[in-house]
């Protein structure tokens, strides 16, 4: 399991982060207009400020302030997956992967990707 501390990101914060990743730097007004559903202006402001407080976004000093993501989508996804793994299987990967593999049909490409991941893991484990 990863040694980094997973970051808790609410669904609302994730929605704002997706705007930041998609558009780069945005003002509060631009973020508000970019959301797929109608959310109050002050709610967007609160969520942006929480993202800044958590270190997940940065706010410029210019006026109007521009917000940019301080983390990549991959970093946040990894943190969310680490939390999920801890919650649903006590940190053990095998039950989660077994469920995912047994519960759906995989394409040949997905199977090849999984085999490569396992091969890479075996190489790293033997070092």
N, CA, C and O atoms as a GROMACS GRO file, in nm:
protein
  508
    1UNK      N    1   0.084  -0.119   0.000
    1UNK     CA    2   0.000   0.000   0.000
    1UNK      C    3   0.088   0.123   0.000
    1UNK      O    4   0.199   0.121   0.053
    2UNK      N    5   0.040   0.229  -0.058
    2UNK     CA    6   0.113   0.354  -0.070
    2UNK      C    7   0.139   0.414   0.067
    2UNK      O    8   0.060   0.398   0.160
    3UNK      N    9   0.252   0.485   0.080
    3UNK     CA   10   0.285   0.551   0.206
    3UNK      C   11   0.232   0.693   0.211
    3UNK      O   12   0.233   0.755   0.317
    4UNK      N   13   0.186   0.747   0.098
    4UNK     CA   14   0.132   0.883   0.100
    4UNK      C   15  -0.003   0.883   0.168
    4UNK      O   16  -0.076   0.784   0.166
    5UNK      N   17  -0.036   0.996   0.230
    5UNK     CA   18  -0.164   1.009   0.298
    5UNK      C   19  -0.272   1.039   0.195
    5UNK      O   20  -0.264   1.140   0.125
    6UNK      N   21  -0.374   0.954   0.185
    6UNK     CA   22  -0.481   0.980   0.089
    6UNK      C   23  -0.551   1.112   0.123
    6UNK      O   24  -0.572   1.143   0.240
    7UNK      N   25  -0.586   1.187   0.021
    7UNK     CA   26  -0.655   1.314   0.040
    7UNK      C   27  -0.804   1.291   0.027
    7UNK      O   28  -0.851   1.230  -0.070
    8UNK      N   29  -0.877   1.340   0.123
    8UNK     CA   30  -1.023   1.329   0.117
    8UNK      C   31  -1.077   1.443   0.031
    8UNK      O   32  -1.052   1.561   0.058
    9UNK      N   33  -1.149   1.407  -0.070
    9UNK     CA   34  -1.207   1.506  -0.160
    9UNK      C   35  -1.356   1.473  -0.171
    9UNK      O   36  -1.394   1.362  -0.208
   10UNK      N   37  -1.438   1.571  -0.137
   10UNK     CA   38  -1.582   1.550  -0.146
   10UNK      C   39  -1.625   1.550  -0.293
   10UNK      O   40  -1.549   1.592  -0.380
   11UNK      N   41  -1.745   1.503  -0.318
   11UNK     CA   42  -1.798   1.502  -0.455
   11UNK      C   43  -1.805   1.644  -0.511
   11UNK      O   44  -1.775   1.667  -0.628
   12UNK      N   45  -1.846   1.739  -0.427
   12UNK     CA   46  -1.853   1.878  -0.471
   12UNK      C   47  -1.716   1.936  -0.503
   12UNK      O   48  -1.701   2.010  -0.601
   13UNK      N   49  -1.617   1.904  -0.421
   13UNK     CA   50  -1.481   1.950  -0.447
   13UNK      C   51  -1.426   1.886  -0.574
   13UNK      O   52  -1.355   1.951  -0.651
   14UNK      N   53  -1.459   1.760  -0.597
   14UNK     CA   54  -1.413   1.691  -0.718
   14UNK      C   55  -1.473   1.758  -0.841
   14UNK      O   56  -1.405   1.773  -0.943
   15UNK      N   57  -1.596   1.799  -0.832
   15UNK     CA   58  -1.663   1.868  -0.943
   15UNK      C   59  -1.587   1.998  -0.977
   15UNK      O   60  -1.568   2.030  -1.094
   16UNK      N   61  -1.546   2.071  -0.874
   16UNK     CA   62  -1.471   2.195  -0.896
   16UNK      C   63  -1.332   2.164  -0.951
   16UNK      O   64  -1.285   2.232  -1.043
   17UNK      N   65  -1.266   2.063  -0.896
   17UNK     CA   66  -1.134   2.025  -0.948
   17UNK      C   67  -1.141   1.989  -1.096
   17UNK      O   68  -1.052   2.024  -1.172
   18UNK      N   69  -1.247   1.920  -1.136
   18UNK     CA   70  -1.262   1.884  -1.277
   18UNK      C   71  -1.269   2.008  -1.366
   18UNK      O   72  -1.218   2.008  -1.478
   19UNK      N   73  -1.333   2.114  -1.316
   19UNK     CA   74  -1.336   2.241  -1.389
   19UNK      C   75  -1.195   2.298  -1.400
   19UNK      O   76  -1.154   2.344  -1.507
   20UNK      N   77  -1.120   2.294  -1.291
   20UNK     CA   78  -0.984   2.346  -1.292
   20UNK      C   79  -0.894   2.267  -1.387
   20UNK      O   80  -0.814   2.325  -1.460
   21UNK      N   81  -0.907   2.136  -1.387
   21UNK     CA   82  -0.826   2.053  -1.478
   21UNK      C   83  -0.865   2.079  -1.624
   21UNK      O   84  -0.779   2.084  -1.712
   22UNK      N   85  -0.992   2.095  -1.648
   22UNK     CA   86  -1.041   2.114  -1.784
   22UNK      C   87  -1.004   2.251  -1.841
   22UNK      O   88  -0.968   2.262  -1.958
   23UNK      N   89  -1.013   2.354  -1.758
   23UNK     CA   90  -0.994   2.490  -1.808
   23UNK      C   91  -0.862   2.554  -1.766
   23UNK      O   92  -0.830   2.664  -1.814
   24UNK      N   93  -0.786   2.492  -1.681
   24UNK     CA   94  -0.666   2.558  -1.628
   24UNK      C   95  -0.709   2.659  -1.526
   24UNK      O   96  -0.794   2.630  -1.442
   25UNK      N   97  -0.653   2.778  -1.530
   25UNK     CA   98  -0.688   2.882  -1.434
   25UNK      C   99  -0.824   2.942  -1.464
   25UNK      O  100  -0.854   2.976  -1.579
   26UNK      N  101  -0.907   2.955  -1.361
   26UNK     CA  102  -1.039   3.017  -1.376
   26UNK      C  103  -1.065   3.111  -1.260
   26UNK      O  104  -1.012   3.093  -1.150
   27UNK      N  105  -1.147   3.212  -1.285
   27UNK     CA  106  -1.195   3.297  -1.178
   27UNK      C  107  -1.314   3.229  -1.113
   27UNK      O  108  -1.365   3.129  -1.163
   28UNK      N  109  -1.357   3.283  -1.002
   28UNK     CA  110  -1.475   3.230  -0.935
   28UNK      C  111  -1.596   3.232  -1.029
   28UNK      O  112  -1.670   3.135  -1.037
   29UNK      N  113  -1.614   3.343  -1.100
   29UNK     CA  114  -1.728   3.354  -1.193
   29UNK      C  115  -1.719   3.250  -1.304
   29UNK      O  116  -1.819   3.189  -1.340
   30UNK      N  117  -1.599   3.231  -1.358
   30UNK     CA  118  -1.581   3.132  -1.465
   30UNK      C  119  -1.608   2.991  -1.413
   30UNK      O  120  -1.670   2.910  -1.482
   31UNK      N  121  -1.561   2.962  -1.293
   31UNK     CA  122  -1.586   2.830  -1.233
   31UNK      C  123  -1.736   2.809  -1.216
   31UNK      O  124  -1.788   2.703  -1.248
   32UNK      N  125  -1.803   2.910  -1.166
   32UNK     CA  126  -1.947   2.901  -1.143
   32UNK      C  127  -2.022   2.873  -1.273
   32UNK      O  128  -2.111   2.788  -1.278
   33UNK      N  129  -1.985   2.944  -1.380
   33UNK     CA  130  -2.051   2.924  -1.510
   33UNK      C  131  -2.016   2.789  -1.573
   33UNK      O  132  -2.095   2.736  -1.652
   34UNK      N  133  -1.901   2.733  -1.539
   34UNK     CA  134  -1.854   2.609  -1.603
   34UNK      C  135  -1.917   2.483  -1.546
   34UNK      O  136  -1.906   2.376  -1.605
   35UNK      N  137  -1.982   2.495  -1.433
   35UNK     CA  138  -2.038   2.375  -1.370
   35UNK      C  139  -2.159   2.325  -1.447
   35UNK      O  140  -2.237   2.404  -1.500
   36UNK      N  141  -2.173   2.194  -1.452
   36UNK     CA  142  -2.279   2.131  -1.529
   36UNK      C  143  -2.416   2.151  -1.467
   36UNK      O  144  -2.518   2.143  -1.536
   37UNK      N  145  -2.420   2.176  -1.339
   37UNK     CA  146  -2.550   2.194  -1.273
   37UNK      C  147  -2.550   2.326  -1.198
   37UNK      O  148  -2.445   2.384  -1.172
   38UNK      N  149  -2.667   2.371  -1.165
   38UNK     CA  150  -2.683   2.501  -1.099
   38UNK      C  151  -2.645   2.489  -0.952
   38UNK      O  152  -2.711   2.420  -0.874
   39UNK      N  153  -2.538   2.557  -0.915
   39UNK     CA  154  -2.490   2.561  -0.777
   39UNK      C  155  -2.476   2.707  -0.740
   39UNK      O  156  -2.440   2.790  -0.823
   40UNK      N  157  -2.506   2.739  -0.617
   40UNK     CA  158  -2.496   2.877  -0.572
   40UNK      C  159  -2.354   2.931  -0.584
   40UNK      O  160  -2.256   2.859  -0.565
   41UNK      N  161  -2.345   3.058  -0.615
   41UNK     CA  162  -2.217   3.126  -0.633
   41UNK      C  163  -2.131   3.114  -0.506
   41UNK      O  164  -2.012   3.085  -0.514
   42UNK      N  165  -2.192   3.136  -0.390
   42UNK     CA  166  -2.115   3.129  -0.265
   42UNK      C  167  -2.072   2.986  -0.233
   42UNK      O  168  -1.970   2.965  -0.168
   43UNK      N  169  -2.149   2.888  -0.278
   43UNK     CA  170  -2.110   2.748  -0.259
   43UNK      C  171  -1.984   2.718  -0.340
   43UNK      O  172  -1.893   2.652  -0.291
   44UNK      N  173  -1.979   2.767  -0.462
   44UNK     CA  174  -1.859   2.750  -0.546
   44UNK      C  175  -1.741   2.818  -0.479
   44UNK      O  176  -1.631   2.763  -0.475
   45UNK      N  177  -1.762   2.937  -0.426
   45UNK     CA  178  -1.656   3.011  -0.358
   45UNK      C  179  -1.605   2.932  -0.237
   45UNK      O  180  -1.484   2.919  -0.217
   46UNK      N  181  -1.696   2.879  -0.158
   46UNK     CA  182  -1.659   2.800  -0.040
   46UNK      C  183  -1.577   2.677  -0.081
   46UNK      O  184  -1.477   2.646  -0.018
   47UNK      N  185  -1.621   2.609  -0.186
   47UNK     CA  186  -1.549   2.488  -0.231
   47UNK      C  187  -1.411   2.522  -0.284
   47UNK      O  188  -1.315   2.450  -0.258
   48UNK      N  189  -1.400   2.631  -0.358
   48UNK     CA  190  -1.268   2.674  -0.407
   48UNK      C  191  -1.176   2.705  -0.289
   48UNK      O  192  -1.059   2.666  -0.289
   49UNK      N  193  -1.228   2.775  -0.190
   49UNK     CA  194  -1.147   2.809  -0.073
   49UNK      C  195  -1.105   2.684   0.005
   49UNK      O  196  -0.993   2.677   0.055
   50UNK      N  197  -1.194   2.586   0.015
   50UNK     CA  198  -1.157   2.460   0.082
   50UNK      C  199  -1.047   2.388   0.006
   50UNK      O  200  -0.956   2.331   0.066
   51UNK      N  201  -1.057   2.389  -0.128
   51UNK     CA  202  -0.952   2.326  -0.209
   51UNK      C  203  -0.817   2.395  -0.186
   51UNK      O  204  -0.714   2.330  -0.179
   52UNK      N  205  -0.820   2.527  -0.176
   52UNK     CA  206  -0.697   2.602  -0.148
   52UNK      C  207  -0.645   2.565  -0.009
   52UNK      O  208  -0.526   2.539   0.008
   53UNK      N  209  -0.733   2.562   0.091
   53UNK     CA  210  -0.694   2.527   0.228
   53UNK      C  211  -0.634   2.387   0.238
   53UNK      O  212  -0.544   2.362   0.317
   54UNK      N  213  -0.685   2.296   0.156
   54UNK     CA  214  -0.634   2.158   0.155
   54UNK      C  215  -0.507   2.142   0.073
   54UNK      O  216  -0.446   2.035   0.072
   55UNK      N  217  -0.467   2.249   0.003
   55UNK     CA  218  -0.348   2.241  -0.082
   55UNK      C  219  -0.374   2.176  -0.216
   55UNK      O  220  -0.279   2.138  -0.286
   56UNK      N  221  -0.501   2.162  -0.253
   56UNK     CA  222  -0.535   2.098  -0.379
   56UNK      C  223  -0.550   2.199  -0.493
   56UNK      O  224  -0.552   2.162  -0.611
   57UNK      N  225  -0.560   2.327  -0.457
   57UNK     CA  226  -0.569   2.434  -0.556
   57UNK      C  227  -0.490   2.554  -0.504
   57UNK      O  228  -0.462   2.565  -0.384
   58UNK      N  229  -0.454   2.642  -0.597
   58UNK     CA  230  -0.386   2.767  -0.561
   58UNK      C  231  -0.470   2.885  -0.609
   58UNK      O  232  -0.539   2.877  -0.711
   59UNK      N  233  -0.462   2.994  -0.532
   59UNK     CA  234  -0.535   3.116  -0.567
   59UNK      C  235  -0.433   3.224  -0.593
   59UNK      O  236  -0.340   3.243  -0.514
   60UNK      N  237  -0.448   3.296  -0.704
   60UNK     CA  238  -0.356   3.405  -0.737
   60UNK      C  239  -0.390   3.527  -0.650
   60UNK      O  240  -0.496   3.535  -0.589
   61UNK      N  241  -0.298   3.621  -0.648
   61UNK     CA  242  -0.321   3.744  -0.572
   61UNK      C  243  -0.384   3.853  -0.658
   61UNK      O  244  -0.429   3.955  -0.606
   62UNK      N  245  -0.389   3.830  -0.789
   62UNK     CA  246  -0.450   3.929  -0.879
   62UNK      C  247  -0.601   3.937  -0.855
   62UNK      O  248  -0.660   3.849  -0.793
   63UNK      N  249  -0.662   4.044  -0.906
   63UNK     CA  250  -0.806   4.061  -0.895
   63UNK      C  251  -0.867   4.067  -1.034
   63UNK      O  252  -0.820   4.146  -1.116
   64UNK      N  253  -0.968   3.989  -1.065
   64UNK     CA  254  -1.020   3.885  -0.977
   64UNK      C  255  -0.922   3.769  -0.966
   64UNK      O  256  -0.845   3.740  -1.059
   65UNK      N  257  -0.925   3.705  -0.852
   65UNK     CA  258  -0.835   3.593  -0.826
   65UNK      C  259  -0.861   3.481  -0.926
   65UNK      O  260  -0.974   3.456  -0.966
   66UNK      N  261  -0.753   3.414  -0.966
   66UNK     CA  262  -0.763   3.297  -1.053
   66UNK      C  263  -0.725   3.175  -0.970
   66UNK      O  264  -0.633   3.179  -0.888
   67UNK      N  265  -0.796   3.068  -0.993
   67UNK     CA  266  -0.771   2.942  -0.922
   67UNK      C  267  -0.717   2.840  -1.022
   67UNK      O  268  -0.766   2.830  -1.134
   68UNK      N  269  -0.616   2.766  -0.979
   68UNK     CA  270  -0.560   2.658  -1.060
   68UNK      C  271  -0.544   2.535  -0.972
   68UNK      O  272  -0.522   2.547  -0.851
   69UNK      N  273  -0.554   2.420  -1.031
   69UNK     CA  274  -0.532   2.295  -0.957
   69UNK      C  275  -0.386   2.286  -0.916
   69UNK      O  276  -0.296   2.316  -0.996
   70UNK      N  277  -0.362   2.245  -0.794
   70UNK     CA  278  -0.226   2.228  -0.743
   70UNK      C  279  -0.184   2.082  -0.746
   70UNK      O  280  -0.071   2.048  -0.712
   71UNK      N  281  -0.276   1.995  -0.787
   71UNK     CA  282  -0.251   1.852  -0.796
   71UNK      C  283  -0.307   1.802  -0.928
   71UNK      O  284  -0.398   1.862  -0.986
   72UNK      N  285  -0.253   1.692  -0.974
   72UNK     CA  286  -0.302   1.633  -1.098
   72UNK      C  287  -0.423   1.546  -1.071
   72UNK      O  288  -0.450   1.504  -0.958
   73UNK      N  289  -0.495   1.520  -1.177
   73UNK     CA  290  -0.610   1.430  -1.167
   73UNK      C  291  -0.565   1.292  -1.121
   73UNK      O  292  -0.634   1.226  -1.044
   74UNK      N  293  -0.451   1.250  -1.168
   74UNK     CA  294  -0.399   1.119  -1.130
   74UNK      C  295  -0.370   1.111  -0.980
   74UNK      O  296  -0.399   1.010  -0.916
   75UNK      N  297  -0.313   1.219  -0.923
   75UNK     CA  298  -0.284   1.220  -0.779
   75UNK      C  299  -0.412   1.208  -0.696
   75UNK      O  300  -0.417   1.132  -0.600
   76UNK      N  301  -0.513   1.283  -0.736
   76UNK     CA  302  -0.639   1.279  -0.661
   76UNK      C  303  -0.705   1.143  -0.677
   76UNK      O  304  -0.756   1.086  -0.580
   77UNK      N  305  -0.704   1.090  -0.798
   77UNK     CA  306  -0.764   0.958  -0.821
   77UNK      C  307  -0.693   0.852  -0.738
   77UNK      O  308  -0.758   0.765  -0.680
   78UNK      N  309  -0.561   0.859  -0.732
   78UNK     CA  310  -0.484   0.762  -0.654
   78UNK      C  311  -0.523   0.771  -0.506
   78UNK      O  312  -0.539   0.669  -0.440
   79UNK      N  313  -0.538   0.892  -0.456
   79UNK     CA  314  -0.578   0.909  -0.317
   79UNK      C  315  -0.716   0.854  -0.290
   79UNK      O  316  -0.739   0.789  -0.188
   80UNK      N  317  -0.809   0.879  -0.382
   80UNK     CA  318  -0.945   0.829  -0.366
   80UNK      C  319  -0.946   0.676  -0.371
   80UNK      O  320  -1.018   0.611  -0.295
   81UNK      N  321  -0.867   0.619  -0.461
   81UNK     CA  322  -0.860   0.473  -0.472
   81UNK      C  323  -0.796   0.411  -0.347
   81UNK      O  324  -0.838   0.305  -0.302
   82UNK      N  325  -0.694   0.479  -0.291
   82UNK     CA  326  -0.634   0.431  -0.166
   82UNK      C  327  -0.736   0.428  -0.054
   82UNK      O  328  -0.742   0.332   0.023
   83UNK      N  329  -0.818   0.534  -0.044
   83UNK     CA  330  -0.923   0.537   0.058
   83UNK      C  331  -1.025   0.425   0.036
   83UNK      O  332  -1.066   0.359   0.131
   84UNK      N  333  -1.065   0.406  -0.088
   84UNK     CA  334  -1.159   0.300  -0.120
   84UNK      C  335  -1.103   0.163  -0.081
   84UNK      O  336  -1.171   0.082  -0.019
   85UNK      N  337  -0.979   0.140  -0.118
   85UNK     CA  338  -0.914   0.012  -0.085
   85UNK      C  339  -0.911  -0.011   0.065
   85UNK      O  340  -0.938  -0.122   0.111
   86UNK      N  341  -0.879   0.092   0.141
   86UNK     CA  342  -0.874   0.080   0.286
   86UNK      C  343  -1.013   0.050   0.343
   86UNK      O  344  -1.027  -0.032   0.434
   87UNK      N  345  -1.114   0.117   0.289
   87UNK     CA  346  -1.250   0.102   0.342
   87UNK      C  347  -1.313  -0.032   0.308
   87UNK      O  348  -1.376  -0.094   0.393
   88UNK      N  349  -1.297  -0.077   0.183
   88UNK     CA  350  -1.372  -0.195   0.140
   88UNK      C  351  -1.298  -0.326   0.161
   88UNK      O  352  -1.361  -0.432   0.170
   89UNK      N  353  -1.167  -0.322   0.170
   89UNK     CA  354  -1.097  -0.450   0.184
   89UNK      C  355  -0.981  -0.442   0.284
   89UNK      O  356  -0.887  -0.522   0.277
   90UNK      N  357  -0.987  -0.346   0.374
   90UNK     CA  358  -0.885  -0.336   0.478
   90UNK      C  359  -0.744  -0.314   0.423
   90UNK      O  360  -0.646  -0.343   0.492
   91UNK      N  361  -0.734  -0.263   0.303
   91UNK     CA  362  -0.604  -0.236   0.243
   91UNK      C  363  -0.550  -0.349   0.156
   91UNK      O  364  -0.446  -0.334   0.093
   92UNK      N  365  -0.620  -0.461   0.153
   92UNK     CA  366  -0.577  -0.574   0.072
   92UNK      C  367  -0.628  -0.556  -0.071
   92UNK      O  368  -0.747  -0.532  -0.094
   93UNK      N  369  -0.538  -0.569  -0.166
   93UNK     CA  370  -0.572  -0.547  -0.306
   93UNK      C  371  -0.649  -0.666  -0.366
   93UNK      O  372  -0.738  -0.646  -0.449
   94UNK      N  373  -0.615  -0.785  -0.325
   94UNK     CA  374  -0.669  -0.905  -0.390
   94UNK      C  375  -0.823  -0.911  -0.388
   94UNK      O  376  -0.881  -0.936  -0.493
   95UNK      N  377  -0.891  -0.890  -0.274
   95UNK     CA  378  -1.038  -0.898  -0.279
   95UNK      C  379  -1.100  -0.796  -0.375
   95UNK      O  380  -1.198  -0.827  -0.443
   96UNK      N  381  -1.044  -0.677  -0.379
   96UNK     CA  382  -1.098  -0.574  -0.466
   96UNK      C  383  -1.078  -0.610  -0.613
   96UNK      O  384  -1.172  -0.601  -0.693
   97UNK      N  385  -0.958  -0.651  -0.648
   97UNK     CA  386  -0.929  -0.689  -0.788
   97UNK      C  387  -1.011  -0.812  -0.826
   97UNK      O  388  -1.066  -0.818  -0.936
   98UNK      N  389  -1.019  -0.908  -0.736
   98UNK     CA  390  -1.097  -1.029  -0.765
   98UNK      C  391  -1.243  -0.993  -0.794
   98UNK      O  392  -1.302  -1.045  -0.889
   99UNK      N  393  -1.298  -0.905  -0.714
   99UNK     CA  394  -1.437  -0.863  -0.738
   99UNK      C  395  -1.450  -0.796  -0.874
   99UNK      O  396  -1.542  -0.827  -0.950
  100UNK      N  397  -1.360  -0.705  -0.906
  100UNK     CA  398  -1.368  -0.632  -1.032
  100UNK      C  399  -1.352  -0.726  -1.152
  100UNK      O  400  -1.421  -0.711  -1.252
  101UNK      N  401  -1.262  -0.822  -1.141
  101UNK     CA  402  -1.236  -0.915  -1.252
  101UNK      C  403  -1.350  -1.015  -1.268
  101UNK      O  404  -1.390  -1.048  -1.380
  102UNK      N  405  -1.402  -1.064  -1.156
  102UNK     CA  406  -1.506  -1.166  -1.162
  102UNK      C  407  -1.644  -1.107  -1.193
  102UNK      O  408  -1.731  -1.178  -1.245
  103UNK      N  409  -1.665  -0.979  -1.162
  103UNK     CA  410  -1.797  -0.919  -1.172
  103UNK      C  411  -1.826  -0.858  -1.309
  103UNK      O  412  -1.940  -0.822  -1.336
  104UNK      N  413  -1.727  -0.847  -1.396
  104UNK     CA  414  -1.748  -0.786  -1.529
  104UNK      C  415  -1.664  -0.859  -1.632
  104UNK      O  416  -1.567  -0.928  -1.600
  105UNK      N  417  -1.704  -0.841  -1.755
  105UNK     CA  418  -1.624  -0.903  -1.861
  105UNK      C  419  -1.516  -0.803  -1.904
  105UNK      O  420  -1.545  -0.685  -1.926
  106UNK      N  421  -1.395  -0.851  -1.914
  106UNK     CA  422  -1.282  -0.767  -1.951
  106UNK      C  423  -1.249  -0.784  -2.098
  106UNK      O  424  -1.265  -0.892  -2.155
  107UNK      N  425  -1.205  -0.676  -2.158
  107UNK     CA  426  -1.160  -0.685  -2.297
  107UNK      C  427  -1.021  -0.750  -2.298
  107UNK      O  428  -0.953  -0.755  -2.196
  108UNK      N  429  -0.980  -0.796  -2.414
  108UNK     CA  430  -0.846  -0.854  -2.425
  108UNK      C  431  -0.740  -0.749  -2.393
  108UNK      O  432  -0.636  -0.781  -2.336
  109UNK      N  433  -0.766  -0.625  -2.430
  109UNK     CA  434  -0.672  -0.517  -2.400
  109UNK      C  435  -0.659  -0.496  -2.249
  109UNK      O  436  -0.549  -0.477  -2.197
  110UNK      N  437  -0.772  -0.498  -2.179
  110UNK     CA  438  -0.768  -0.483  -2.033
  110UNK      C  439  -0.694  -0.599  -1.967
  110UNK      O  440  -0.617  -0.578  -1.873
  111UNK      N  441  -0.716  -0.719  -2.017
  111UNK     CA  442  -0.646  -0.836  -1.963
  111UNK      C  443  -0.496  -0.822  -1.985
  111UNK      O  444  -0.417  -0.852  -1.896
  112UNK      N  445  -0.456  -0.777  -2.103
  112UNK     CA  446  -0.314  -0.756  -2.132
  112UNK      C  447  -0.254  -0.651  -2.039
  112UNK      O  448  -0.142  -0.667  -1.991
  113UNK      N  449  -0.328  -0.544  -2.015
  113UNK     CA  450  -0.279  -0.439  -1.924
  113UNK      C  451  -0.262  -0.493  -1.782
  113UNK      O  452  -0.163  -0.462  -1.715
  114UNK      N  453  -0.358  -0.573  -1.737
  114UNK     CA  454  -0.348  -0.632  -1.604
  114UNK      C  455  -0.228  -0.727  -1.594
  114UNK      O  456  -0.156  -0.728  -1.494
  115UNK      N  457  -0.206  -0.807  -1.698
  115UNK     CA  458  -0.091  -0.898  -1.699
  115UNK      C  459   0.040  -0.820  -1.691
  115UNK      O  460   0.133  -0.860  -1.621
  116UNK      N  461   0.048  -0.708  -1.763
  116UNK     CA  462   0.169  -0.626  -1.760
  116UNK      C  463   0.190  -0.568  -1.621
  116UNK      O  464   0.303  -0.565  -1.571
  117UNK      N  465   0.083  -0.522  -1.559
  117UNK     CA  466   0.095  -0.469  -1.423
  117UNK      C  467   0.146  -0.576  -1.326
  117UNK      O  468   0.229  -0.547  -1.240
  118UNK      N  469   0.096  -0.698  -1.340
  118UNK     CA  470   0.140  -0.807  -1.254
  118UNK      C  471   0.286  -0.842  -1.283
  118UNK      O  472   0.364  -0.864  -1.191
  119UNK      N  473   0.324  -0.848  -1.410
  119UNK     CA  474   0.464  -0.873  -1.446
  119UNK      C  475   0.556  -0.767  -1.385
  119UNK      O  476   0.660  -0.800  -1.328
  120UNK      N  477   0.516  -0.640  -1.397
  120UNK     CA  478   0.597  -0.532  -1.341
  120UNK      C  479   0.606  -0.544  -1.188
  120UNK      O  480   0.712  -0.522  -1.130
  121UNK      N  481   0.494  -0.581  -1.125
  121UNK     CA  482   0.493  -0.597  -0.980
  121UNK      C  483   0.585  -0.712  -0.937
  121UNK      O  484   0.654  -0.702  -0.835
  122UNK      N  485   0.586  -0.821  -1.014
  122UNK     CA  486   0.674  -0.934  -0.983
  122UNK      C  487   0.821  -0.893  -0.996
  122UNK      O  488   0.904  -0.931  -0.913
  123UNK      N  489   0.853  -0.816  -1.097
  123UNK     CA  490   0.990  -0.769  -1.115
  123UNK      C  491   1.033  -0.680  -0.999
  123UNK      O  492   1.145  -0.693  -0.948
  124UNK      N  493   0.944  -0.590  -0.958
  124UNK     CA  494   0.976  -0.500  -0.847
  124UNK      C  495   0.985  -0.573  -0.714
  124UNK      O  496   1.065  -0.535  -0.628
  125UNK      N  497   0.904  -0.678  -0.696
  125UNK     CA  498   0.906  -0.754  -0.572
  125UNK      C  499   1.034  -0.837  -0.557
  125UNK      O  500   1.079  -0.864  -0.446
  126UNK      N  501   1.092  -0.875  -0.668
  126UNK     CA  502   1.213  -0.958  -0.662
  126UNK      C  503   1.340  -0.878  -0.647
  126UNK      O  504   1.449  -0.934  -0.633
  127UNK      N  505   1.328  -0.746  -0.649
  127UNK     CA  506   1.448  -0.660  -0.634
  127UNK      C  507   1.491  -0.648  -0.491
  127UNK      O  508   1.589  -0.579  -0.462
   0.00000   0.00000   0.00000
